[in-house]
Amino acid sequence: MSPPVQPVASDEKLPAAVDVVVIGAGIAGTTAAYELAKRKLSVALIEKGKVGGEQSSRNWGWVRQQHRDLRELPLAMRSLEIWRGLNQEIGAETGFRPTGLLYVTTRPADFAQWEAWTLKAREYQMHSRILSAAEAKEMTPGSVPAWIGGVHSPTDGRGEPSIASPAIAEAARRAGATIHQDCAARGLETSAGKVSGVITEKGTIRTQAVLLAGGAWSGLFCRRHGLRLAQASVKSTSFSTMEAPEVAKGGLSMPDVTIRRRLDGGYTVGLGGRGLLEISPQGLMHARQFWPTFKQRRWGLSFTIGRSFFDGPEALARWSFDGVSPFERHRTLDPGADPKLVQLGLTRLGEHYPALANLKVAHSWGGFIDSTPDGIPVISAVDTMPGLFLSTGYSGHGFGIGPGAGRLAADLVAGDPPIVDPAPFRYSRMIDGSDLGAPGMM
């Protein structure tokens, strides 16, 4: 069963023309729409399904700087600054709480990696605290394992994915944007090589600027216009529990399982590093670019040839702009949870914390994590198609850096000074033969 998402009403009338069309109403699209509308630009936010219906409501809800890829860390830090004031700014609840995040382990390799990252992160004025075995145990009262150490990031926090994107979308509307759900973008109109409009199933919107924030669907949309975007999706499983004893106020990462305290008193539970990779035409197309990442992270993956080979965002598809597109045939990617992973999560929780044994599952769900070869997003103009901008490929990091990513995307679209150096997120690195380097920490 997919997680319930706070509903958002759609605006009745599709505008004939706007300054910017944002395609995709997940966390990346809603935050960008909000930032653009605040600048008094006219914005239409269009979504093939429902606001926050896909990965933006299916993630763990961690808002972290800790263990970010260092290329992404400045954006994560600026995003956290925005999260801290966002509830008050928009006058609505996103679920954000500055509760800190805690990692503990029994694995020497984990601890060594955390120590190395923490030293490097200090160059960015990001200060986490490495924990001794005794300190890790003290911060996890009631836990059973003999932790060898841990790391604590007291300034990080948590948010509530089921309400955050809808709340931000409503803030964008109050700032002047319009919201259009069940309204798939079929493609772009161009004039003299530049974007001149967006063709939707409900009509065409004239515009000279489009931000594509389509998550796992972005690669398919780009291919329809002859643009290469190296993107692969991994199916993940998560679940939420009924109300449970509080063993952590924020996020807690333990071997094989993570938890995040929810506003309703339960936990969102994730299985770190584990997922299902469905062999697909898109995956085969970009296999060479993804090979270094695959070798590094294959331990937690299982493989299959499933629906993705023939249908969905990673299949080969052709469509005309005046006919039904794949985006209309799949309003919401809603894969089922893997029951074996749900059971693994429950088992590990009980092993680590007797107080969390025999928890009842409230909801369980699958999601598609859209990833890039280097594990950091594309937030960039597309130079070969003036007027098109991308905000996609968040590789499992999108919720936490969503507000900062929305600000950066809006800066680029509006031509304003960027909130951080946008160079690491440039689209051109995907196509110009750049050495993408090894993916950093996830």
ABEGO torsion letter per residue (X at the ends): XBBBBBBBBBBABBBABBABBBBEABAAAAAAAAAAAAAGBBBBBBBABBBGABAAAABAGBBBABGBBAAAAAAAAAAAAAAAAAAAAAGBBAGBBBAEBBBBBABAAAAAAAAAAAAAAAAAGBBBBBBBAAAAAAABBGBABBBAEBBBBAABBBBBAAAAAAAAAAAAAAAGBBBBBGBBBAEBBBBGGBBABBBBAAEBBBBABBBBBAEAAAAAAAAAAGBBBBBBBBBBBBBBBBBBBBABABBBBBBGBBBBBBAAGBBBBBBBGBBBBBBBAAAAAAAAAAAAAAAAAAAABBBBBBAAAABEAABBBBBBAABBBAAAABABBBBBBBAAAAAAAAAAAAAABAAABGBBBABBBBBBBBBBAAGBBBBBBBAABBGBBBBBGAGGAAAAAAAAAAAAAAAAAAGBBBABBAAAABAAAAAAGBBAEBBBBX
